[in-house]
Every structure is written in C-alpha cells, then in structure tokens.
Amino acid sequence: MASGPRIAIDAMGGDSGPPAMVAGAASAFERRSDLTFLLFGDQSAIRAELDGHAALAAACQIVHCDDVIAGTEKPSQAIRRAKTSSMGRAIAAVKAGEAQAAVSGGNTGALMAMAKLALRTMPGIDRPALAALLPTLGENDLVMLDLGANTECDVQNLVQFAVMGAAYARVVLDLDRPRVQLLNIGTEELKGTDELKEAAAILRRSTDVGMSFDGFIEADKISRGGADVVVTDGFSGNIALKSVEGTARFVTDLLRRAFTSSVRSKIGFLISRPATELLRHHLDPNNHNGAVFLGLNGLVVKSHGSANDKGVANAIRVAARMVREDLTRKISEDLASVSLPNSQAAQ
C-alpha cells in the first residue's frame, strides 16, 4: 500500500464529471505513484473511466453516491444534502481522517459552505479564505486571496489572510520569504481604508513571520511579478480575478482575430507561432488550476469547473503538496508570531 497522501475526489464535480476527474487523477498518479484516491460518485460511471487506467484503478476506492450537487444550486440548498452528495461525502472523508485532502470541480459556494460547516476554522482564524495562483511576468506565479469567500473583511481578517497566503506561497512556490502586498487604490501609506492601513501597520511589525511585507499594490501591477502574495477582501479580489481572466481572454481572442483577418496575417501567424504558443500556454487556466480554502481544519481544493484532465491533475498535485508540507501546521506556527488586537491567534 502506498504511503503518500490519500485524496478524496468528488468525481461528479465539474462540467465533464468522471471523464475529466478520473483522467486527471490518472495523470497525477503517473507523476507520483504514492498517491491513493477515494472517488465519490456514480460507481458505474467512475468504473467505466477507470477501465482505461489499470494502474490508477489499483490505487482507488470507489464510494457510490447517487446525489450530485448542481452548479446552479444555492449553498443553503446544497448543504442539506452534505451527507448524501458526492461533494459532501468527499469533505466528510477529510473530517473523518479517511483522506488528507478533498478535490472538487463542483459548485464553489456549496463547496465552501459544506467545507466550513464540516471542518470548521482553525484556532486563531476567524474566516477561511479562497486562494489561487495567477500567472505573472516574474519568475513565479503569485498567490492571491481572498477571491470571493468573504465580501467584507476587518483588520484581523486581512492580517490572517496574509499569514495564510504567505505560508501557502512557501509551500506551492517554494519561497523562503514570499513578498506580500495588500491590494489598494494606491501605494502611498496614506491611501486606502482604515482597515487596510491598520493591517499594513501590523504586518510591518510582524518580522518573525515567514514573509516580507512590501506595503500596497495597485491592481494594474498584480501581474507584473513584483509580489508573491496579494491580499484583499473577497469582493475586491473576485472583481480583480475576473478582470484578469477577462483581459487574458480578450488578448487571445484579439490575436486570433488579427491573425485570421487576411492572407498576410495568416502567414504572420505561422512565423510567430512559437511565440503565440508560449502565450497560450502561459495564459491557459489549466496550468494554474487549483484554488484552495485556507484556514480550515482540513484541506479542500476547488478545481475549475471547465478544467480538463491536465487542470484536474494540477489541482490534485496542489492538494498532495499541501499534505506533504503540512500546510496547516505552518499556518498555526506563523499565527503565533503575529500580535493581533482581540485575536485568538495571540493566545
């Protein structure tokens, strides 16, 4: 029996369901054969996909679930079926210690609600945050949080997000002291809300935490490569994320239109194809797939609903790496080094 991480997978989640989820697990397993999986969902559909992956099948256990959470369901509706749905039972496996992390491509709101209810927040964390990797022009991707879990945040939330984001960046980006910045309307110390300015003051004093706090960053600098972790509230973070994604699609669509507008442009496309392929690879969301709910007593990774097998494999690798690096312990240790007013983290 392999001794590596055991990952619970909601095989019914995402736009493609079992085909993408099982193929993604197979791809991840090819790179790390110490992984094992619990696959939750329709047994016949999952087994049909496993028939093409004999090596993976030996490392999997199927847990049959008739119930599937639809992408259109409200979290309040979905949470009532946490005990019967493939998503809910995958999370329950983490809570019970049957798996070390859960991966789902399903309804984000439902996944967050179920995970928070089942796993609860870590000691010293008031609210969990949704973090993801974004491409940059620098040497590595950056971690951004919160991306929609909390529309309003106070000082403690922002500082806790910074600590969690830095710990996550040390794990997934292999950085000793990630550069952390708060998203703001300007870089000057006097700019922004009182919450942002107070959070910045606390982070500047927190020199014992494994991060380098570099003040504020404006939205147009997010992708330049000057920061490793960008911290904000979920309202602003979700808007910024959608803007980045929309801009990426705009650029690729504009290039496609330009390269097909005439015979000359088509010839130009053939000449510049290596560069455009590099651009396509850099902007492909499957290469950065795997958003994480940080701050829970258990690891849950959200795969993009439209992710293909490569994207699912990346989400699984993110989950497995967090398990191996014991991310939850790192966050707890860092929280103990931060002095927050009226915070449980200081106790």
N, C-alpha and C positions, 0 to 999 in steps of 0.2 A: 504494500500500500504506500502511495506517495505521501511524503511528509510535508509537502508545501501547503499553501493556502487553499482552503475549500471555499468556493464561490457559489452563492445561491443566485440563480438566474431566473428572472421572470421571462420564460421563453415565449410568452404570448404578447409581450410588450413591443411597441414599435409598429411602424407601418407594415412591415413584412412578416412579423411574428417569428415562428420557429425557423424558417429558412435562413434568415439573417442572423438570428441569435445563436443557432447551433453552428452555422458556418463560422461565425466569429469566435465561438468557443474553440472550435477545431483549429483555427489559425493561432489563437493564443496558446493552445496546448502544444502546437508544433514547436513553438519557441521555448516553452517552459513545461516540460513533461511531468513536473512535480505537482502541477495543479490538479485538483479534483473539483467536480461540479455537482450541484443539486439543481436539476432542471424542473421548474414548476410550470404546469400547463397541461394541455390535452395530450395524453400519453400516446395515442396513435399518431398524431401529427409530429410529435417530437421523435418518436421511434423511426418514423419514415425518413426523417432527415438524418438521424444517426446511422442509418443503414449505409450511407456513403462515407462514414467516418469511423471505421472499425477501431482505430486506436483510441479515439475520443470516447467511444461507447464504453470501453472498459474502465474509463475514469469517471463515468457519470452514473448518477442515480436519478431516476425519473419519479417525481411526485405528482400524481394525477390531480388536476384541478379542473372542474367544469366551468368555473366562474372566471370571467375576464373583465377587467375594468376598461371601459371605453374611453377614448381620448376626449370625448365631449362631456363626460360626467363631472359634476361638481364634486369637490373634495368631501363635502358633507354627505353626499350620497354614497360615494365610493367607500368611505371609511366604515360604513355599516357592514360592508362585505369583506372586511380585512381578514376574517377567519376562513373565508371560503375562496377568495380570489387568488390567482397565481401571484399577483403583486404582493398582496398582504401576507401570504404564506412564505414568500421568499424573505421578507423582512422578519417575520416571526422566527425563521430559521437562524437568523443572526442573533436575535434576542435569546434564543434557547441555547446558543453555542454550537449549533449543528453546522454552522458556516461562519466564516470570519468576515465576510462582506457580501453585499447583495448588489446586483446589477439589473436595471430595468430600463427599457426604452419607452415605457408607457407614460400615461398622464402625469405631468410634472406636479401639479397641485395635489393630486391624490397620493402620489408617492411621498411628497413632503409631509402631508398630513398623517399618513399611516406611519411613516418612519418616526416622526416626532412623538406620536402617541405611544408607539410600541417601545422605542428605545430611550426616550426622554433625553434631556440635555445633560451634558457633562457637568460635574460640580465646577462652579465658577463661570459657567456660560449661561447667559440669560436667554439667548435665542440662537438657533442654528443659522448658518448662512450657506447660500449656494455659491460655490466657487467653480471656475472653469479656466482652461488655458486658452489664451488668444495668441495668434501669430504676431510677431514684431519684426522690425528691420534689424534688431540686435542679434546677439549670439544665441539667444534662447527665447522661448515663449515667455509670456507673463501670466501670472495668476491674477484673476480679478474676482472680487466679491464685495458685496452681496449682489446677486444678479436677479433678484425677484422674490426672495423668501420673506423679506421684511421691508415694507414700503416706508416705514418711519423708524428712525434709529436715534438713540440718545448717545451720549459720550461713551458710556460703558460698552454699548454695542459696537461702536466703531473701533474702540481700542481692542476689544476681544476679537473682532474680525481681523484686525491687523496681526494679532498674535497667531491666530489660526492660519491666516494666509501665509505668513512667513514660515511657519512650521511645515505647511503643505508644500511650499516652494522648495524648502530644503530637501524634501523627500523626492518630489517629481522632477525638479530641475537640477538637483544635486548641487545646491549652492550652500556655502557655509553661512553667509550673512546676506540674505536677499535684501535688495533695495526696495523699501516700502514707501509709498506715497499715498496721500489722501486726495481723491478727486475733488476739485474745487473750481470756482469760476475764475481763479487767478492764482499765481504762485506767491504773491506777496503775503506776509504773515497776517496782515490786517484784513485780507479778503475772506469772504465766506461767513457761514453762520457761527453762532457762539459754540455750538456743539463741535463743529469742525476745528475751531481754534483751540478749544479746551482739549480735545482728543489729541491734537498735534502737540500741545504742551506736555501732556502725559507721556506720549511716545518719545519725545525728545529726551525726557528724563530716564526712560527705561533702557539704559545702556547695557544691562545684563542679559537682555533678551537676544536671541539669535537673529537679529535683523539690523539693518542700517536704515534708520528713518530719514528720508530726504525731503520732508515737507510736502508741499502741494503739487499737483499735476493738473493741467487742463486737458479737456477731452481730446483735443486735436493732437496731443503728444502721446496718447496711450500706445500707439503702435510704433513709435519711433525707436524703442529699445532702451530708453533711459531709466526704466523702472522694471523691477521683477514682480512686484505685487502692487496692485492698485485697489484701494479700499474705498467703498462708498455705501450708501444705503441702497436697498433693493429697488427703489423707484428709479433713482438716477442710474443705477447700474444696469437695469433692464433696458432703459432707453439707450444708454451708451452701447450696450451689446448689440441691440437691434440696428443701431446706426452703423456700427462696424460691419455687421453682416450684410446690411443693405448696400453699403458702399462697395463691398467686395463683389457682390452680385452685379452692381451697376458697372464696375470696371470690366468684369469678364464679359458681360453682355455687350458693352460698348465696343470692346475689342473684337468680339465675334462679328458684330455688325460691320465694323470698319473693314475687317479682313475679307468679308464676302460681298462688298459693295461694287467691286469691279474686277476685271481680269488682272489688272496691275496689282490690286491689293491682295488678290489670292496668291499671286507669285510672291509678294512680300511676306505673306503668311508662311509660305514654305521656307523662305530664307530665315525668317525669325522664329521658326517653330521650336527650337531648343529653348529659347527664352520664354516663349508663351507656355511651354510645358512646365517650366520651372515655376512660373507664376501660378499656373493652375494647381500644381502640387502644393505650393505654399498656402494657397487660399482654400484648399479642399478641407471642409469641416471634419471629414473623417480622420484626418491626420491629427486633429486636436480634440477628438471626441472623448467625453467622459467628465461631466460636471459632478461635483461632489458636495454632499450635505455635510458640512463641517460643524462640529460641536455636539454631536450626538454620542451616546454610549454604544456605538456600533457604526460600522462603515457602510454607507449606501452611495452608489454611483448611478447617476442618471445618464443613460446613453441617449443621443438624439434620436427622435422617432424615425427619421428618414435615414439613419445610418446604415451603411452596407456592412458586409462581413468584416472589412478592414476597420471600420469605425467601431464596431462592437468589440473586436479584438483589442483595440486601443483602450476602450473603457474597462475591459477585464484586466488588462495589464496595469492600469491605474489602480484598480481595486487591489490587485495582488501586491503591488509595490507598497501601498499603504499598510497592508497587513504585515509584510516582511519588515518594514521600517518602524512599525509600532507607532503610527502617527498619533493616536490618541494619547499615548504616554508623553510624547514630545510636547503636545499642546498643554497638557496638565503641568508639566515642568516649567514651561515658559510662562504660564499664567501666574505661577507662584512668584515670578520675578517682577511682576507688574503691580504697581500700587494704584488701585482704583478706589475712588471715594465711594463708600457704601457698597463695595463689591465683595461678593463671596470669594472672589479669586484671591483676595488678600488675607483670607482667614486660614 
